[in-house]
Amino acid sequence: PSQDVQAADRDKVAAGLAHCAAHGITSMVNMDGNMYTCELLRGLEAEGRLTARVKVPFHFKPHMELAELERASAMDAEYRSDWVSSGFVKMFMDGVVDSRTAYMLQPYPGTDVTGEPLFEAERFKDICREIAARGLQIAVHAIGDGAVRQTIDGYEAAASPELRHRIEHIELIDRGDVARVGALGIVASLQPPHAPGAMDFPMSTMGSVIAQARWPDAYLCKDLVEAGAPVAFASDWPVTDVSVLRGIQAALTRPTYAGAADQRLGLMAVLYAYTAGGAWAAHMEDLVGQLKVGMAADLVLLDGDIEAVAVEAIGGMGIALTVAGGRVTY
């Protein structure tokens, strides 16, 4: 793009970064992107306008040939700073439950529709092996239990737990696959605002797309933690509100579905998943996620005591100050 277009695009990104800073966000893992995204962020950094650390993936799409992963390696080689980095490949294994495009092992209630995976199973394993051979992390959007299982199978074939491959969302998972997520060290990258009844998505979604007999396997969190899976929480903005505080409230107040176990974690575990857990999942734990000597001065000051306030009021708390890399960003 021309210099004018790039400047306009940088302004748009800066507006989004300012919105995030106002919500106390100092690091983010993008789930789409390319070399141009990285260029824009590097340009903002050069102008002194980059107010958060951003990881950008190479988005590998079903029609692509394996050779196109060379672009992912190029992004990884080019962008490795504390502020702009890549190092991972993003894929979509399925769609979403609302449109019945999430890939399920059993048909949606009252239909013979299961949805379909976007990658054929054996080809997906080959892709995972190739990405891992390049030393790159894998992140896959998988919502239905069929998509989650196929993603686990691919990660198992890649045999590279040290790369901390992640599954994004896991809205439904077969009971037998919960233990596999933990055993294989797969990061459960979950978004508390997604669970119906927790924040903005109505409970009515559950009945229409997930059979009630499967509610014990829907939107799991505590079960995945107890199975040993590393957990990272985030927002999935712009699908949901970017507010971390609203997300924390959602995690602490989400409903227990009929016949299911309570999936809420305690406050400290939720805070960990939004900070240190996210940093670990992004291979950034030596830099951010904790307040310790020698780490980046990224911190957020809330306008109240999150341990003392009623959980129902956490989402309404304000951000008093956001500091990224020792610089006040909000």
C-alpha positions in Angstrom: 0.0 0.0 0.0 1.0 3.6 -0.6 2.5 5.8 2.2 -0.8 7.5 2.6 -2.7 4.3 2.9 -0.2 2.9 5.4 -0.4 6.1 7.5 -4.2 5.9 7.5 -4.0 2.2 8.5 -1.6 3.0 11.3 -4.1 5.6 12.6 -6.8 3.0 12.7 -4.6 0.5 14.6 -3.6 3.3 17.0 -7.3 4.0 17.7 -7.8 0.3 18.5 -4.7 0.2 20.7 -6.0 3.3 22.6 -9.3 1.5 23.2 -7.4 -1.5 24.6 -5.1 0.6 26.8 -8.3 2.2 28.3 -9.3 -1.3 29.3 -5.9 -2.1 31.0 -4.5 -4.2 28.1 -0.7 -4.2 27.7 -0.2 -7.3 25.5 -2.4 -9.0 22.9 -2.2 -12.1 20.8 -3.9 -11.4 17.4 -5.7 -14.3 15.8 -5.4 -13.1 12.2 -2.7 -11.1 10.4 0.1 -11.2 8.0 3.4 -9.4 7.2 1.6 -6.1 6.5 0.0 -6.2 10.0 3.6 -6.5 11.4 4.8 -3.6 9.2 2.0 -1.3 10.5 2.9 -2.2 14.1 6.6 -1.7 13.5 5.8 1.7 12.0 3.7 2.7 15.1 6.6 1.6 17.3 9.0 3.8 15.3 6.6 6.7 15.8 6.4 6.0 19.5 2.7 5.1 19.2 2.8 1.4 19.9 1.1 1.1 23.3 0.9 -2.7 23.6 3.0 -5.7 22.8 1.4 -7.6 19.9 1.9 -11.1 18.5 0.7 -11.6 15.0 0.2 -15.0 13.4 0.5 -16.2 9.8 -3.0 -17.3 8.9 -2.8 -20.6 7.0 -6.0 -21.3 5.0 -7.3 -24.6 3.7 -6.5 -23.9 0.1 -2.9 -23.2 0.7 0.0 -25.5 -0.1 2.5 -26.5 2.6 5.2 -24.4 0.8 3.3 -21.2 1.8 4.4 -21.9 5.4 7.7 -20.4 4.3 5.9 -17.1 4.7 5.3 -18.0 8.3 9.0 -18.7 8.9 9.8 -15.4 7.2 7.5 -13.5 9.6 9.0 -15.3 12.5 12.6 -14.4 11.4 11.7 -10.8 10.7 9.6 -10.0 13.8 11.1 -11.1 17.1 11.1 -7.9 19.3 9.5 -7.6 22.7 6.8 -5.4 21.1 6.1 -6.9 17.7 6.5 -10.7 17.2 5.1 -13.6 15.3 6.2 -17.2 15.7 2.9 -18.9 15.3 0.4 -20.1 12.7 -3.3 -19.7 13.0 -5.9 -22.0 11.4 -9.7 -22.5 11.5 -10.9 -26.0 11.9 -14.6 -25.2 11.9 -17.2 -22.4 12.1 -19.5 -21.4 15.0 -22.4 -23.1 16.8 -25.0 -20.4 16.0 -24.9 -21.1 12.3 -24.4 -24.8 12.9 -21.0 -24.7 11.1 -19.1 -25.8 14.2 -18.0 -29.4 13.5 -19.8 -31.8 15.9 -19.4 -35.6 16.5 -23.2 -35.9 16.7 -25.9 -33.9 14.8 -27.3 -30.7 16.1 -30.6 -31.1 18.0 -33.5 -31.9 15.7 -31.3 -32.1 12.6 -28.9 -34.5 10.7 -26.3 -31.7 10.4 -22.9 -32.1 12.1 -20.9 -29.4 10.4 -17.7 -30.2 8.6 -14.0 -29.7 9.3 -12.2 -27.2 7.2 -9.2 -29.4 6.9 -9.1 -33.1 6.0 -7.8 -35.1 9.0 -4.6 -36.6 7.6 -3.7 -33.4 5.7 -4.1 -31.5 8.9 -1.6 -33.8 10.7 0.9 -33.2 7.8 0.4 -29.4 8.2 0.9 -29.6 12.0 4.1 -31.7 11.5 5.5 -29.1 9.0 4.7 -26.1 11.3 6.3 -27.8 14.3 9.3 -28.8 12.2 9.8 -25.0 11.6 9.7 -24.4 15.3 6.5 -22.5 15.2 3.5 -22.6 17.5 0.1 -23.6 16.2 -3.2 -22.0 17.2 -6.4 -23.5 15.9 -10.0 -22.2 16.2 -12.0 -25.3 17.2 -15.5 -24.9 18.7 -17.3 -28.2 18.1 -16.2 -31.5 19.8 -15.4 -33.0 16.3 -13.1 -30.0 15.5 -11.5 -30.2 18.9 -10.7 -33.9 18.6 -9.3 -33.5 15.1 -7.1 -30.6 16.3 -5.8 -32.7 19.3 -5.0 -35.5 16.8 -3.0 -33.1 14.7 -1.0 -31.8 17.7 -0.4 -35.3 18.9 1.0 -36.1 15.4 3.2 -33.0 15.6 4.7 -34.4 18.9 6.1 -31.0 20.0 4.6 -30.0 23.4 7.4 -27.6 24.0 5.9 -25.3 21.3 2.8 -24.9 23.4 0.2 -25.4 20.7 -3.1 -23.8 21.5 -6.8 -24.6 20.9 -8.9 -21.5 20.7 -12.5 -21.7 22.2 -13.2 -25.4 22.9 -17.0 -24.7 23.3 -17.8 -28.4 23.3 -15.4 -31.3 23.9 -16.0 -35.1 24.1 -15.4 -36.3 27.7 -12.7 -38.7 26.5 -10.7 -35.8 25.0 -10.5 -33.7 28.1 -7.6 -35.8 29.6 -5.8 -35.7 26.2 -5.6 -31.9 26.3 -3.9 -32.1 29.6 -1.7 -35.1 28.8 -0.4 -33.5 25.6 0.2 -30.1 27.3 -2.1 -28.3 24.9 -3.1 -24.8 25.9 -6.8 -24.3 26.4 -7.2 -20.8 25.2 -10.7 -19.9 26.5 -12.9 -16.8 26.4 -15.2 -16.6 29.5 -17.5 -14.1 27.7 -18.5 -16.9 25.2 -20.4 -19.1 27.7 -24.1 -18.5 27.2 -25.6 -16.7 30.3 -22.1 -15.5 31.4 -22.0 -12.1 29.7 -23.7 -10.9 26.5 -24.7 -14.3 24.9 -28.2 -15.4 26.0 -28.8 -18.8 27.6 -31.3 -19.6 24.9 -28.4 -20.4 22.6 -27.7 -23.5 24.6 -31.0 -25.3 24.0 -31.1 -24.7 20.2 -27.5 -25.8 19.3 -26.3 -28.1 22.0 -28.4 -31.1 23.1 -29.1 -30.9 26.8 -27.4 -34.3 27.4 -24.2 -32.7 26.2 -24.4 -29.6 28.5 -21.9 -31.3 31.0 -19.3 -31.1 28.2 -20.0 -27.5 27.1 -17.8 -24.5 27.9 -15.6 -26.4 30.3 -12.9 -24.6 32.2 -12.4 -26.2 35.7 -12.4 -29.7 34.2 -9.7 -28.8 31.7 -7.6 -27.2 34.5 -8.0 -30.3 36.7 -6.9 -32.4 33.7 -3.7 -30.5 33.7 -4.2 -28.2 30.7 -2.5 -24.8 30.8 -5.3 -22.3 30.5 -5.2 -18.8 29.0 -8.2 -16.4 29.2 -8.9 -13.6 26.7 -11.8 -11.7 25.1 -12.1 -12.7 21.4 -12.7 -9.0 20.6 -14.4 -7.9 18.5 -16.7 -10.9 18.7 -17.2 -10.0 22.4 -16.5 -6.9 24.5 -12.7 -6.3 24.9 -13.2 -5.5 28.6 -11.0 -7.7 30.8 -13.0 -6.7 33.9 -16.2 -7.8 32.4 -14.5 -11.0 31.3 -13.3 -11.6 34.9 -16.8 -11.1 36.1 -18.2 -13.5 33.5 -15.7 -16.2 34.6 -16.7 -15.8 38.2 -20.4 -15.6 37.7 -21.1 -17.9 34.7 -24.1 -20.2 35.2 -23.8 -23.9 35.9 -25.8 -25.7 33.1 -28.4 -28.2 34.0 -26.8 -31.6 34.8 -23.3 -30.1 34.5 -20.5 -29.4 37.1 -19.7 -25.9 38.2 -17.0 -24.7 35.8 -16.0 -21.5 37.7 -12.5 -21.0 38.9 -11.6 -18.8 41.9 -10.6 -15.2 41.6 -6.9 -15.8 41.8 -7.0 -18.6 39.2 -9.1 -16.3 36.9 -6.6 -13.4 37.3 -3.7 -15.9 36.6 -5.4 -17.1 33.4 -5.8 -13.4 32.2 -2.1 -12.5 33.1 0.6 -15.1 33.7 -1.4 -17.9 31.9 -1.8 -15.8 28.8 1.9 -14.8 28.9 3.0 -18.4 29.1 0.7 -19.4 26.3 2.3 -16.7 24.2 5.9 -17.7 25.1 6.2 -14.3 26.8 6.5 -15.5 30.4 10.0 -14.2 30.8 8.8 -10.7 29.9 5.3 -10.1 31.1 2.4 -11.6 33.1 3.9 -11.0 36.6 5.1 -8.0 38.6 8.8 -9.0 39.3 12.2 -7.4 39.2 13.7 -7.8 35.8 10.4 -8.1 33.9 8.7 -5.5 31.8 7.0 -2.7 33.7 3.5 -3.6 32.4 0.9 -3.0 35.0 -2.7 -2.0 35.5 -4.1 -0.1 38.5 -7.8 -0.6 39.1 -10.1 2.1 40.7 -11.1 -0.3 43.5 -10.2 -3.5 45.4 -11.0 -6.5 43.2 -10.7 -8.8 46.2 -13.2 -6.8 48.3 -15.9 -5.8 45.8 -18.9 -8.0 45.1 -18.2 -10.2 42.0 -21.2 -8.8 40.3 -19.6 -5.4 40.5 -16.2 -6.3 39.0 -17.3 -5.6 35.4 -18.3 -2.1 36.4 -14.9 -1.2 38.0 -12.8 1.3 36.2 -9.2 1.3 35.0 -7.3 4.1 36.9 -3.9 3.7 35.1 -2.4 1.5 32.4 1.4 1.3 32.1 3.2 -0.6 29.3 7.0 -0.9 29.3 7.2 1.8 32.0 5.2 4.3 30.0 1.7 5.5 31.0 -0.6 4.5 28.1 -3.9 5.4 29.8 
